[in-house]
């Protein structure tokens, strides 16, 4: 949606661009309705990080579960600290959900039978593993 100035001039919406793993785009502020530049995780970087995690998980699935969870939390923390900027919480939550599902899948492939159901996995996650939750670390606008 084009922005209007006080004297009635209309500016077209600026193009997006990618830089350092982020896509920068113009939008209006939820609070004031004024134009702001927002950032979100670049889609190609997002897919690459998911693919990288999948390869790592495939190789590490035979390691002890407590060591896997420790490493997964370190990977999640690093991802959140880099990509955890204002207006990017949706992508962080999406990454978290994909990692959880992948962890469930690969931990269930450790034997000939299923180790646990999704409900059991969620219960263990809440009580024992405590996976890092998505969080914004850098507030770009005050």
N, CA, C and O atoms as CSV, one atom per row, in Angstrom:
chain,resi,resn,atom,element,x,y,z
A,1,UNK,N,N,0.847,-1.162,0.000
A,1,UNK,CA,C,0.000,0.000,0.000
A,1,UNK,C,C,0.899,1.232,0.000
A,1,UNK,O,O,1.759,1.350,0.872
A,2,UNK,N,N,0.731,2.150,-0.943
A,2,UNK,CA,C,1.569,3.349,-1.025
A,2,UNK,C,C,1.348,4.267,0.171
A,2,UNK,O,O,0.251,4.340,0.724
A,3,UNK,N,N,2.398,4.954,0.550
A,3,UNK,CA,C,2.336,5.893,1.669
A,3,UNK,C,C,2.021,7.290,1.154
A,3,UNK,O,O,2.491,7.677,0.084
A,4,UNK,N,N,1.238,8.042,1.897
A,4,UNK,CA,C,0.951,9.429,1.546
A,4,UNK,C,C,1.663,10.341,2.528
A,4,UNK,O,O,1.751,10.047,3.720
A,5,UNK,N,N,2.169,11.452,2.011
A,5,UNK,CA,C,2.780,12.452,2.869
A,5,UNK,C,C,1.699,13.426,3.314
A,5,UNK,O,O,0.548,13.322,2.890
A,6,UNK,N,N,2.069,14.368,4.167
A,6,UNK,CA,C,1.103,15.341,4.677
A,6,UNK,C,C,0.542,16.232,3.574
A,6,UNK,O,O,-0.599,16.685,3.664
A,7,UNK,N,N,1.349,16.489,2.520
A,7,UNK,CA,C,0.854,17.347,1.440
A,7,UNK,C,C,0.202,16.545,0.312
A,7,UNK,O,O,-0.051,17.102,-0.756
A,8,UNK,N,N,-0.073,15.272,0.514
A,8,UNK,CA,C,-0.825,14.480,-0.439
A,8,UNK,C,C,-0.011,13.721,-1.464
A,8,UNK,O,O,-0.591,13.022,-2.296
A,9,UNK,N,N,1.313,13.827,-1.442
A,9,UNK,CA,C,2.142,13.075,-2.387
A,9,UNK,C,C,2.102,11.590,-2.016
A,9,UNK,O,O,2.035,11.223,-0.843
A,10,UNK,N,N,2.145,10.766,-3.036
A,10,UNK,CA,C,2.109,9.320,-2.806
A,10,UNK,C,C,3.440,8.727,-3.230
A,10,UNK,O,O,3.914,8.946,-4.345
A,11,UNK,N,N,4.029,7.973,-2.320
A,11,UNK,CA,C,5.283,7.283,-2.611
A,11,UNK,C,C,4.994,5.814,-2.819
A,11,UNK,O,O,4.250,5.222,-2.037
A,12,UNK,N,N,5.560,5.205,-3.855
A,12,UNK,CA,C,5.352,3.760,-4.042
A,12,UNK,C,C,6.095,2.976,-2.962
A,12,UNK,O,O,7.061,3.460,-2.373
A,13,UNK,N,N,5.624,1.768,-2.720
A,13,UNK,CA,C,6.279,0.907,-1.736
A,13,UNK,C,C,7.667,0.533,-2.259
A,13,UNK,O,O,7.792,0.100,-3.404
A,14,UNK,N,N,8.704,0.693,-1.446
A,14,UNK,CA,C,10.056,0.380,-1.913
A,14,UNK,C,C,10.251,-1.122,-2.118
A,14,UNK,O,O,9.552,-1.945,-1.527
A,15,UNK,N,N,11.213,-1.453,-2.966
A,15,UNK,CA,C,11.511,-2.855,-3.224
A,15,UNK,C,C,12.222,-3.475,-2.020
A,15,UNK,O,O,12.824,-2.777,-1.204
A,16,UNK,N,N,12.138,-4.776,-1.936
A,16,UNK,CA,C,12.855,-5.493,-0.878
A,16,UNK,C,C,14.275,-5.766,-1.345
A,16,UNK,O,O,14.565,-5.755,-2.541
A,17,UNK,N,N,15.155,-6.011,-0.380
A,17,UNK,CA,C,16.510,-6.439,-0.721
A,17,UNK,C,C,17.034,-7.336,0.379
A,17,UNK,O,O,16.584,-7.272,1.523
A,18,UNK,N,N,17.993,-8.175,0.017
A,18,UNK,CA,C,18.584,-9.135,0.949
A,18,UNK,C,C,19.988,-8.690,1.319
A,18,UNK,O,O,20.763,-8.241,0.474
A,19,UNK,N,N,20.298,-8.828,2.613
A,19,UNK,CA,C,21.619,-8.452,3.105
A,19,UNK,C,C,21.882,-9.198,4.407
A,19,UNK,O,O,21.056,-9.173,5.319
A,20,UNK,N,N,23.025,-9.859,4.493
A,20,UNK,CA,C,23.475,-10.576,5.693
A,20,UNK,C,C,22.446,-11.568,6.239
A,20,UNK,O,O,22.290,-11.701,7.453
A,21,UNK,N,N,21.747,-12.260,5.343
A,21,UNK,CA,C,20.800,-13.282,5.773
A,21,UNK,C,C,19.422,-12.760,6.117
A,21,UNK,O,O,18.570,-13.520,6.577
A,22,UNK,N,N,19.190,-11.481,5.903
A,22,UNK,CA,C,17.892,-10.877,6.176
A,22,UNK,C,C,17.293,-10.335,4.892
A,22,UNK,O,O,18.014,-9.959,3.968
A,23,UNK,N,N,15.970,-10.296,4.840
A,23,UNK,CA,C,15.258,-9.591,3.786
A,23,UNK,C,C,14.721,-8.318,4.414
A,23,UNK,O,O,13.976,-8.365,5.393
A,24,UNK,N,N,15.099,-7.187,3.851
A,24,UNK,CA,C,14.632,-5.887,4.323
A,24,UNK,C,C,13.445,-5.480,3.461
A,24,UNK,O,O,13.492,-5.585,2.236
A,25,UNK,N,N,12.387,-5.018,4.107
A,25,UNK,CA,C,11.195,-4.625,3.358
A,25,UNK,C,C,10.520,-3.456,4.065
A,25,UNK,O,O,10.692,-3.257,5.268
A,26,UNK,N,N,9.764,-2.701,3.313
A,26,UNK,CA,C,9.045,-1.567,3.874
A,26,UNK,C,C,7.636,-1.964,4.246
A,26,UNK,O,O,6.996,-2.758,3.557
A,27,UNK,N,N,7.156,-1.403,5.348
A,27,UNK,CA,C,5.804,-1.688,5.815
A,27,UNK,C,C,5.372,-0.534,6.703
A,27,UNK,O,O,6.146,0.390,6.954
A,28,UNK,N,N,4.149,-0.589,7.170
A,28,UNK,CA,C,3.709,0.451,8.095
A,28,UNK,C,C,3.720,-0.095,9.514
A,28,UNK,O,O,3.473,-1.277,9.752
A,29,UNK,N,N,4.009,0.784,10.431
A,29,UNK,CA,C,4.082,0.419,11.841
A,29,UNK,C,C,2.703,0.036,12.353
A,29,UNK,O,O,1.709,0.662,11.984
A,30,UNK,N,N,2.632,-0.996,13.208
A,30,UNK,CA,C,1.352,-1.400,13.782
A,30,UNK,C,C,0.800,-0.329,14.718
A,30,UNK,O,O,-0.413,-0.140,14.803
A,31,UNK,N,N,1.690,0.370,15.419
A,31,UNK,CA,C,1.257,1.365,16.403
A,31,UNK,C,C,0.890,2.697,15.764
A,31,UNK,O,O,-0.184,3.241,16.021
A,32,UNK,N,N,1.787,3.222,14.929
A,32,UNK,CA,C,1.592,4.576,14.401
A,32,UNK,C,C,1.050,4.611,12.983
A,32,UNK,O,O,0.487,5.621,12.562
A,33,UNK,N,N,1.211,3.537,12.251
A,33,UNK,CA,C,0.774,3.509,10.865
A,33,UNK,C,C,1.756,4.167,9.914
A,33,UNK,O,O,1.505,4.241,8.711
A,34,UNK,N,N,2.879,4.647,10.448
A,34,UNK,CA,C,3.895,5.294,9.616
A,34,UNK,C,C,4.815,4.261,8.996
A,34,UNK,O,O,4.888,3.119,9.451
A,35,UNK,N,N,5.508,4.673,7.964
A,35,UNK,CA,C,6.415,3.795,7.236
A,35,UNK,C,C,7.615,3.414,8.098
A,35,UNK,O,O,8.232,4.271,8.730
A,36,UNK,N,N,7.941,2.116,8.116
A,36,UNK,CA,C,9.143,1.623,8.788
A,36,UNK,C,C,9.802,0.552,7.918
A,36,UNK,O,O,9.147,-0.095,7.101
A,37,UNK,N,N,11.089,0.385,8.108
A,37,UNK,CA,C,11.816,-0.688,7.444
A,37,UNK,C,C,11.837,-1.866,8.400
A,37,UNK,O,O,12.219,-1.726,9.562
A,38,UNK,N,N,11.424,-3.032,7.908
A,38,UNK,CA,C,11.388,-4.236,8.733
A,38,UNK,C,C,12.357,-5.259,8.164
A,38,UNK,O,O,12.763,-5.180,7.004
A,39,UNK,N,N,12.720,-6.224,9.008
A,39,UNK,CA,C,13.650,-7.284,8.616
A,39,UNK,C,C,13.038,-8.633,8.952
A,39,UNK,O,O,12.370,-8.796,9.973
A,40,UNK,N,N,13.281,-9.592,8.073
A,40,UNK,CA,C,12.917,-10.978,8.379
A,40,UNK,C,C,13.984,-11.888,7.794
A,40,UNK,O,O,14.769,-11.469,6.943
A,41,UNK,N,N,14.011,-13.126,8.250
A,41,UNK,CA,C,14.995,-14.081,7.774
A,41,UNK,C,C,14.816,-14.314,6.278
A,41,UNK,O,O,13.700,-14.527,5.803
A,42,UNK,N,N,15.912,-14.274,5.547
A,42,UNK,CA,C,15.904,-14.546,4.113
A,42,UNK,C,C,15.471,-15.993,3.897
A,42,UNK,O,O,15.967,-16.890,4.577
A,43,UNK,N,N,14.549,-16.234,2.956
A,43,UNK,CA,C,14.002,-17.580,2.749
A,43,UNK,C,C,15.067,-18.600,2.353
A,43,UNK,O,O,15.034,-19.742,2.812
A,44,UNK,N,N,16.001,-18.197,1.512
A,44,UNK,CA,C,17.025,-19.160,1.092
A,44,UNK,C,C,17.955,-19.506,2.257
A,44,UNK,O,O,18.385,-20.653,2.380
A,45,UNK,N,N,18.269,-18.538,3.107
A,45,UNK,CA,C,19.100,-18.814,4.293
A,45,UNK,C,C,18.337,-19.700,5.275
A,45,UNK,O,O,18.913,-20.591,5.899
A,46,UNK,N,N,17.028,-19.444,5.405
A,46,UNK,CA,C,16.187,-20.238,6.296
A,46,UNK,C,C,16.205,-21.701,5.850
A,46,UNK,O,O,16.430,-22.597,6.664
A,47,UNK,N,N,15.969,-21.940,4.563
A,47,UNK,CA,C,15.971,-23.309,4.046
A,47,UNK,C,C,17.336,-23.967,4.212
A,47,UNK,O,O,17.429,-25.151,4.536
A,48,UNK,N,N,18.393,-23.190,3.986
A,48,UNK,CA,C,19.751,-23.733,4.131
A,48,UNK,C,C,20.025,-24.141,5.578
A,48,UNK,O,O,20.639,-25.179,5.822
A,49,UNK,N,N,19.572,-23.326,6.544
A,49,UNK,CA,C,19.776,-23.651,7.961
A,49,UNK,C,C,19.000,-24.914,8.347
A,49,UNK,O,O,19.496,-25.739,9.114
A,50,UNK,N,N,17.795,-25.060,7.819
A,50,UNK,CA,C,16.993,-26.258,8.106
A,50,UNK,C,C,17.670,-27.488,7.509
A,50,UNK,O,O,17.747,-28.532,8.157
A,51,UNK,N,N,18.155,-27.370,6.288
A,51,UNK,CA,C,18.842,-28.486,5.631
A,51,UNK,C,C,20.119,-28.858,6.385
A,51,UNK,O,O,20.422,-30.038,6.566
A,52,UNK,N,N,20.857,-27.846,6.819
A,52,UNK,CA,C,22.083,-28.077,7.595
A,52,UNK,C,C,21.770,-28.807,8.900
A,52,UNK,O,O,22.493,-29.723,9.291
A,53,UNK,N,N,20.690,-28.399,9.575
A,53,UNK,CA,C,20.294,-29.055,10.813
A,53,UNK,C,C,19.891,-30.506,10.555
A,53,UNK,O,O,20.228,-31.399,11.333
A,54,UNK,N,N,19.171,-30.733,9.462
A,54,UNK,CA,C,18.737,-32.092,9.126
A,54,UNK,C,C,19.938,-33.009,8.918
A,54,UNK,O,O,19.945,-34.139,9.405
A,55,UNK,N,N,20.939,-32.539,8.211
A,55,UNK,CA,C,22.150,-33.334,7.982
A,55,UNK,C,C,22.878,-33.605,9.298
A,55,UNK,O,O,23.349,-34.717,9.538
A,56,UNK,N,N,22.965,-32.589,10.141
A,56,UNK,CA,C,23.622,-32.766,11.440
A,56,UNK,C,C,22.853,-33.787,12.289
A,56,UNK,O,O,23.454,-34.663,12.911
A,57,UNK,N,N,21.535,-33.668,12.308
A,57,UNK,CA,C,20.710,-34.562,13.123
A,57,UNK,C,C,20.818,-35.999,12.625
A,57,UNK,O,O,20.845,-36.931,13.428
A,58,UNK,N,N,20.880,-36.185,11.316
A,58,UNK,CA,C,21.021,-37.519,10.750
A,58,UNK,C,C,22.320,-38.175,11.225
A,58,UNK,O,O,22.351,-39.371,11.512
A,59,UNK,N,N,23.381,-37.387,11.303
A,59,UNK,CA,C,24.682,-37.918,11.738
A,59,UNK,C,C,24.744,-38.118,13.252
A,59,UNK,O,O,25.425,-39.025,13.732
A,60,UNK,N,N,24.043,-37.283,13.995
A,60,UNK,CA,C,24.144,-37.306,15.459
A,60,UNK,C,C,23.062,-38.129,16.137
A,60,UNK,O,O,23.011,-38.167,17.366
A,61,UNK,N,N,22.205,-38.782,15.384
A,61,UNK,CA,C,21.062,-39.453,16.009
A,61,UNK,C,C,21.446,-40.606,16.923
A,61,UNK,O,O,20.630,-41.027,17.742
A,62,UNK,N,N,22.659,-41.127,16.811
A,62,UNK,CA,C,23.072,-42.239,17.662
A,62,UNK,C,C,23.843,-41.801,18.903
A,62,UNK,O,O,24.300,-42.634,19.685
A,63,UNK,N,N,23.981,-40.510,19.073
A,63,UNK,CA,C,24.626,-39.954,20.264
A,63,UNK,C,C,23.603,-39.989,21.402
A,63,UNK,O,O,22.402,-40.086,21.151
A,64,UNK,N,N,24.069,-39.912,22.639
A,64,UNK,CA,C,23.147,-39.899,23.775
A,64,UNK,C,C,22.185,-38.725,23.668
A,64,UNK,O,O,22.556,-37.641,23.218
A,65,UNK,N,N,20.944,-38.954,24.087
A,65,UNK,CA,C,19.897,-37.946,23.928
A,65,UNK,C,C,20.245,-36.653,24.665
A,65,UNK,O,O,20.003,-35.565,24.141
A,66,UNK,N,N,20.812,-36.753,25.877
A,66,UNK,CA,C,21.132,-35.534,26.629
A,66,UNK,C,C,22.167,-34.689,25.887
A,66,UNK,O,O,22.117,-33.460,25.944
A,67,UNK,N,N,23.102,-35.336,25.192
A,67,UNK,CA,C,24.093,-34.594,24.414
A,67,UNK,C,C,23.471,-33.977,23.165
A,67,UNK,O,O,23.840,-32.875,22.761
A,68,UNK,N,N,22.531,-34.690,22.558
A,68,UNK,CA,C,21.824,-34.144,21.399
A,68,UNK,C,C,21.038,-32.909,21.803
A,68,UNK,O,O,21.084,-31.890,21.114
A,69,UNK,N,N,20.320,-32.991,22.914
A,69,UNK,CA,C,19.492,-31.863,23.367
A,69,UNK,C,C,20.375,-30.666,23.704
A,69,UNK,O,O,20.026,-29.529,23.385
A,70,UNK,N,N,21.507,-30.911,24.342
A,70,UNK,CA,C,22.441,-29.825,24.663
A,70,UNK,C,C,22.910,-29.128,23.381
A,70,UNK,O,O,22.965,-27.899,23.324
A,71,UNK,N,N,23.248,-29.916,22.352
A,71,UNK,CA,C,23.704,-29.359,21.077
A,71,UNK,C,C,22.568,-28.647,20.345
A,71,UNK,O,O,22.781,-27.590,19.751
A,72,UNK,N,N,21.364,-29.220,20.382
A,72,UNK,CA,C,20.209,-28.589,19.731
A,72,UNK,C,C,19.931,-27.236,20.383
A,72,UNK,O,O,19.675,-26.254,19.685
A,73,UNK,N,N,19.978,-27.177,21.703
A,73,UNK,CA,C,19.754,-25.904,22.391
A,73,UNK,C,C,20.813,-24.870,22.022
A,73,UNK,O,O,20.499,-23.691,21.862
A,74,UNK,N,N,22.060,-25.302,21.886
A,74,UNK,CA,C,23.122,-24.377,21.482
A,74,UNK,C,C,22.865,-23.864,20.066
A,74,UNK,O,O,23.054,-22.678,19.792
A,75,UNK,N,N,22.439,-24.745,19.170
A,75,UNK,CA,C,22.134,-24.346,17.796
A,75,UNK,C,C,20.938,-23.387,17.765
A,75,UNK,O,O,20.968,-22.386,17.050
A,76,UNK,N,N,19.896,-23.685,18.530
A,76,UNK,CA,C,18.726,-22.804,18.589
A,76,UNK,C,C,19.103,-21.431,19.150
A,76,UNK,O,O,18.698,-20.400,18.614
A,77,UNK,N,N,19.882,-21.430,20.233
A,77,UNK,CA,C,20.304,-20.171,20.850
A,77,UNK,C,C,21.087,-19.308,19.861
A,77,UNK,O,O,20.862,-18.102,19.763
A,78,UNK,N,N,22.002,-19.933,19.135
A,78,UNK,CA,C,22.787,-19.200,18.142
A,78,UNK,C,C,21.912,-18.632,17.046
A,78,UNK,O,O,22.108,-17.495,16.615
A,79,UNK,N,N,20.950,-19.413,16.595
A,79,UNK,CA,C,20.026,-18.943,15.556
A,79,UNK,C,C,19.206,-17.759,16.070
A,79,UNK,O,O,19.053,-16.758,15.371
A,80,UNK,N,N,18.685,-17.871,17.279
A,80,UNK,CA,C,17.864,-16.792,17.840
A,80,UNK,C,C,18.686,-15.521,18.061
A,80,UNK,O,O,18.191,-14.417,17.836
A,81,UNK,N,N,19.916,-15.669,18.494
A,81,UNK,CA,C,20.740,-14.482,18.759
A,81,UNK,C,C,21.109,-13.747,17.477
A,81,UNK,O,O,21.276,-12.527,17.488
A,82,UNK,N,N,21.237,-14.480,16.367
A,82,UNK,CA,C,21.549,-13.806,15.106
A,82,UNK,C,C,20.282,-13.252,14.451
A,82,UNK,O,O,20.246,-12.091,14.044
A,83,UNK,N,N,19.250,-14.083,14.352
A,83,UNK,CA,C,18.041,-13.687,13.641
A,83,UNK,C,C,16.965,-13.093,14.547
A,83,UNK,O,O,15.898,-12.718,14.060
A,84,UNK,N,N,17.219,-13.000,15.841
A,84,UNK,CA,C,16.222,-12.505,16.786
A,84,UNK,C,C,16.157,-10.991,16.834
A,84,UNK,O,O,16.575,-10.372,17.813
A,85,UNK,N,N,15.628,-10.394,15.765
A,85,UNK,CA,C,15.483,-8.937,15.689
A,85,UNK,C,C,14.000,-8.586,15.614
A,85,UNK,O,O,13.158,-9.443,15.347
A,86,UNK,N,N,13.699,-7.329,15.851
A,86,UNK,CA,C,12.326,-6.838,15.806
A,86,UNK,C,C,11.653,-7.275,14.502
A,86,UNK,O,O,12.275,-7.249,13.440
A,87,UNK,N,N,10.395,-7.671,14.585
A,87,UNK,CA,C,9.545,-8.072,13.457
A,87,UNK,C,C,9.909,-9.436,12.867
A,87,UNK,O,O,9.404,-9.771,11.795
A,88,UNK,N,N,10.759,-10.238,13.512
A,88,UNK,CA,C,11.157,-11.518,12.943
A,88,UNK,C,C,10.686,-12.704,13.791
A,88,UNK,O,O,11.133,-13.829,13.570
A,89,UNK,N,N,9.806,-12.475,14.738
A,89,UNK,CA,C,9.384,-13.543,15.648
A,89,UNK,C,C,8.651,-14.664,14.912
A,89,UNK,O,O,8.762,-15.826,15.304
A,90,UNK,N,N,7.918,-14.345,13.870
A,90,UNK,CA,C,7.183,-15.367,13.112
A,90,UNK,C,C,8.153,-16.388,12.513
A,90,UNK,O,O,7.910,-17.592,12.589
A,91,UNK,N,N,9.240,-15.917,11.925
A,91,UNK,CA,C,10.222,-16.823,11.325
A,91,UNK,C,C,10.954,-17.626,12.399
A,91,UNK,O,O,11.280,-18.792,12.179
A,92,UNK,N,N,11.216,-17.016,13.561
A,92,UNK,CA,C,11.870,-17.743,14.655
A,92,UNK,C,C,10.980,-18.878,15.162
A,92,UNK,O,O,11.454,-19.985,15.417
A,93,UNK,N,N,9.689,-18.590,15.305
A,93,UNK,CA,C,8.754,-19.625,15.761
A,93,UNK,C,C,8.638,-20.741,14.734
A,93,UNK,O,O,8.555,-21.916,15.090
A,94,UNK,N,N,8.634,-20.373,13.475
A,94,UNK,CA,C,8.569,-21.369,12.409
A,94,UNK,C,C,9.799,-22.275,12.446
A,94,UNK,O,O,9.678,-23.494,12.320
A,95,UNK,N,N,10.977,-21.684,12.619
A,95,UNK,CA,C,12.217,-22.460,12.709
A,95,UNK,C,C,12.159,-23.412,13.908
A,95,UNK,O,O,12.541,-24.577,13.799
A,96,UNK,N,N,11.685,-22.916,15.040
A,96,UNK,CA,C,11.573,-23.733,16.247
A,96,UNK,C,C,10.668,-24.950,16.010
A,96,UNK,O,O,11.013,-26.066,16.398
A,97,UNK,N,N,9.512,-24.734,15.373
A,97,UNK,CA,C,8.577,-25.825,15.125
A,97,UNK,C,C,9.173,-26.870,14.170
A,97,UNK,O,O,8.998,-28.072,14.371
A,98,UNK,N,N,9.869,-26.409,13.145
A,98,UNK,CA,C,10.497,-27.336,12.198
A,98,UNK,C,C,11.562,-28.172,12.906
A,98,UNK,O,O,11.658,-29.378,12.679
A,99,UNK,N,N,12.357,-27.539,13.758
A,99,UNK,CA,C,13.416,-28.247,14.489
A,99,UNK,C,C,12.811,-29.270,15.448
A,99,UNK,O,O,13.323,-30.382,15.575
A,100,UNK,N,N,11.717,-28.895,16.127
A,100,UNK,CA,C,11.046,-29.836,17.034
A,100,UNK,C,C,10.568,-31.072,16.283
A,100,UNK,O,O,10.777,-32.198,16.735
A,101,UNK,N,N,9.925,-30.861,15.134
A,101,UNK,CA,C,9.411,-31.991,14.350
A,101,UNK,C,C,10.549,-32.865,13.843
A,101,UNK,O,O,10.442,-34.091,13.820
A,102,UNK,N,N,11.634,-32.226,13.438
A,102,UNK,CA,C,12.785,-32.989,12.950
A,102,UNK,C,C,13.423,-33.792,14.088
A,102,UNK,O,O,13.820,-34.941,13.894
A,103,UNK,N,N,13.519,-33.193,15.256
A,103,UNK,CA,C,14.066,-33.877,16.423
A,103,UNK,C,C,13.207,-35.096,16.765
A,103,UNK,O,O,13.738,-36.174,17.033
A,104,UNK,N,N,11.909,-34.931,16.757
A,104,UNK,CA,C,10.985,-36.036,17.018
A,104,UNK,C,C,11.191,-37.158,16.005
A,104,UNK,O,O,11.277,-38.331,16.371
A,105,UNK,N,N,11.270,-36.785,14.731
A,105,UNK,CA,C,11.439,-37.778,13.670
A,105,UNK,C,C,12.732,-38.566,13.851
A,105,UNK,O,O,12.721,-39.796,13.818
A,106,UNK,N,N,13.841,-37.861,14.040
A,106,UNK,CA,C,15.132,-38.554,14.080
A,106,UNK,C,C,15.342,-39.327,15.382
A,106,UNK,O,O,16.009,-40.362,15.379
A,107,UNK,N,N,14.792,-38.846,16.483
A,107,UNK,CA,C,14.908,-39.615,17.728
A,107,UNK,C,C,14.058,-40.881,17.667
A,107,UNK,O,O,14.380,-41.879,18.311
A,108,UNK,N,N,12.981,-40.841,16.899
A,108,UNK,CA,C,12.147,-42.027,16.739
A,108,UNK,C,C,12.755,-43.041,15.774
A,108,UNK,O,O,12.280,-44.174,15.696
A,109,UNK,N,N,13.773,-42.663,15.056
A,109,UNK,CA,C,14.404,-43.586,14.104
A,109,UNK,C,C,15.616,-44.287,14.711
A,109,UNK,O,O,16.386,-44.928,13.996
A,110,UNK,N,N,15.784,-44.172,16.003
A,110,UNK,CA,C,16.962,-44.742,16.651
A,110,UNK,C,C,16.839,-46.241,16.886
A,110,UNK,O,O,17.834,-46.894,17.200
A,111,UNK,N,N,15.650,-46.794,16.743
A,111,UNK,CA,C,15.473,-48.235,16.941
A,111,UNK,C,C,14.459,-48.760,15.929
A,111,UNK,O,O,13.965,-48.004,15.094
A,112,UNK,N,N,14.154,-50.036,16.002
A,112,UNK,CA,C,13.215,-50.649,15.063
A,112,UNK,C,C,11.770,-50.256,15.344
A,112,UNK,O,O,10.912,-50.339,14.466
A,113,UNK,N,N,11.514,-49.834,16.556
A,113,UNK,CA,C,10.152,-49.434,16.893
A,113,UNK,C,C,10.145,-47.963,17.300
A,113,UNK,O,O,11.190,-47.379,17.584
A,114,UNK,N,N,8.961,-47.383,17.323
A,114,UNK,CA,C,8.837,-45.990,17.717
A,114,UNK,C,C,9.214,-45.821,19.184
A,114,UNK,O,O,8.782,-46.596,20.037
A,115,UNK,N,N,10.018,-44.808,19.471
A,115,UNK,CA,C,10.433,-44.572,20.850
A,115,UNK,C,C,9.321,-43.944,21.666
A,115,UNK,O,O,9.139,-44.287,22.834
A,116,UNK,N,N,8.569,-43.019,21.061
A,116,UNK,CA,C,7.494,-42.337,21.756
A,116,UNK,C,C,6.545,-41.691,20.755
A,116,UNK,O,O,6.889,-41.469,19.594
A,117,UNK,N,N,5.341,-41.395,21.238
A,117,UNK,CA,C,4.358,-40.696,20.415
A,117,UNK,C,C,4.624,-39.186,20.508
A,117,UNK,O,O,5.463,-38.743,21.292
A,118,UNK,N,N,3.910,-38.416,19.709
A,118,UNK,CA,C,4.086,-36.960,19.744
A,118,UNK,C,C,3.716,-36.401,21.115
A,118,UNK,O,O,4.397,-35.506,21.614
A,119,UNK,N,N,2.649,-36.910,21.734
A,119,UNK,CA,C,2.246,-36.442,23.071
A,119,UNK,C,C,3.320,-36.748,24.107
A,119,UNK,O,O,3.628,-35.911,24.956
A,120,UNK,N,N,3.886,-37.943,24.037
A,120,UNK,CA,C,4.968,-38.305,24.960
A,120,UNK,C,C,6.200,-37.425,24.711
A,120,UNK,O,O,6.868,-37.001,25.654
A,121,UNK,N,N,6.488,-37.160,23.452
A,121,UNK,CA,C,7.607,-36.287,23.092
A,121,UNK,C,C,7.422,-34.891,23.699
A,121,UNK,O,O,8.351,-34.336,24.287
A,122,UNK,N,N,6.214,-34.328,23.551
A,122,UNK,CA,C,5.934,-32.998,24.112
A,122,UNK,C,C,6.073,-32.991,25.632
A,122,UNK,O,O,6.590,-32.034,26.208
A,123,UNK,N,N,5.611,-34.056,26.275
A,123,UNK,CA,C,5.709,-34.146,27.733
A,123,UNK,C,C,7.170,-34.210,28.185
A,123,UNK,O,O,7.564,-33.523,29.128
A,124,UNK,N,N,7.968,-35.036,27.510
A,124,UNK,CA,C,9.399,-35.142,27.835
A,124,UNK,C,C,10.096,-33.810,27.584
A,124,UNK,O,O,10.951,-33.382,28.360
A,125,UNK,N,N,9.715,-33.162,26.485
A,125,UNK,CA,C,10.314,-31.867,26.156
A,125,UNK,C,C,10.050,-30.839,27.261
A,125,UNK,O,O,10.945,-30.086,27.646
A,126,UNK,N,N,8.824,-30.816,27.760
A,126,UNK,CA,C,8.468,-29.848,28.807
A,126,UNK,C,C,9.137,-30.159,30.144
A,126,UNK,O,O,9.566,-29.247,30.851
A,127,UNK,N,N,9.227,-31.443,30.492
A,127,UNK,CA,C,9.709,-31.805,31.824
A,127,UNK,C,C,11.216,-32.005,31.909
A,127,UNK,O,O,11.818,-31.685,32.935
A,128,UNK,N,N,11.847,-32.530,30.846
A,128,UNK,CA,C,13.260,-32.889,30.946
A,128,UNK,C,C,14.191,-32.095,30.040
A,128,UNK,O,O,15.283,-31.712,30.459
A,129,UNK,N,N,13.774,-31.844,28.810
A,129,UNK,CA,C,14.711,-31.292,27.833
A,129,UNK,C,C,14.759,-29.774,27.829
A,129,UNK,O,O,15.836,-29.196,27.684
A,130,UNK,N,N,13.623,-29.117,27.983
A,130,UNK,CA,C,13.546,-27.648,27.991
A,130,UNK,C,C,14.245,-27.032,26.776
A,130,UNK,O,O,15.253,-26.340,26.920
A,131,UNK,N,N,13.713,-27.283,25.594
A,131,UNK,CA,C,14.272,-26.693,24.379
A,131,UNK,C,C,14.142,-25.167,24.432
A,131,UNK,O,O,13.166,-24.630,24.956
A,132,UNK,N,N,15.138,-24.491,23.885
A,132,UNK,CA,C,15.149,-23.026,23.857
A,132,UNK,C,C,13.960,-22.515,23.052
A,132,UNK,O,O,13.722,-22.957,21.928
A,133,UNK,N,N,13.223,-21.590,23.630
A,133,UNK,CA,C,12.071,-20.997,22.954
A,133,UNK,C,C,12.517,-19.776,22.160
A,133,UNK,O,O,13.491,-19.120,22.530
A,134,UNK,N,N,11.809,-19.461,21.061
A,134,UNK,CA,C,12.161,-18.281,20.260
A,134,UNK,C,C,12.021,-17.003,21.071
A,134,UNK,O,O,11.103,-16.853,21.877
A,135,UNK,N,N,12.948,-16.091,20.840
A,135,UNK,CA,C,12.965,-14.850,21.608
A,135,UNK,C,C,13.639,-13.766,20.779
A,135,UNK,O,O,14.598,-14.034,20.056
A,136,UNK,N,N,13.134,-12.546,20.886
A,136,UNK,CA,C,13.740,-11.405,20.215
A,136,UNK,C,C,14.866,-10.882,21.129
A,136,UNK,O,O,14.625,-10.535,22.285
A,137,UNK,N,N,16.079,-10.833,20.599
A,137,UNK,CA,C,17.215,-10.358,21.375
A,137,UNK,C,C,17.559,-8.902,21.088
A,137,UNK,O,O,18.118,-8.219,21.946
A,138,UNK,N,N,17.231,-8.415,19.885
A,138,UNK,CA,C,17.588,-7.049,19.503
A,138,UNK,C,C,16.328,-6.289,19.097
A,138,UNK,O,O,15.645,-6.657,18.142
A,139,UNK,N,N,16.034,-5.229,19.835
A,139,UNK,CA,C,14.915,-4.358,19.501
A,139,UNK,C,C,15.483,-3.190,18.689
A,139,UNK,O,O,16.181,-2.330,19.227
A,140,UNK,N,N,15.179,-3.171,17.402
A,140,UNK,CA,C,15.755,-2.163,16.523
A,140,UNK,C,C,15.133,-0.788,16.640
A,140,UNK,O,O,15.718,0.197,16.189
A,141,UNK,N,N,13.950,-0.705,17.242
A,141,UNK,CA,C,13.228,0.561,17.261
A,141,UNK,C,C,12.910,1.034,18.659
A,141,UNK,O,O,11.765,1.374,18.959
A,142,UNK,N,N,13.908,1.060,19.513
A,142,UNK,CA,C,13.718,1.641,20.830
A,142,UNK,C,C,13.378,0.692,21.833
A,142,UNK,O,O,13.190,1.060,22.992
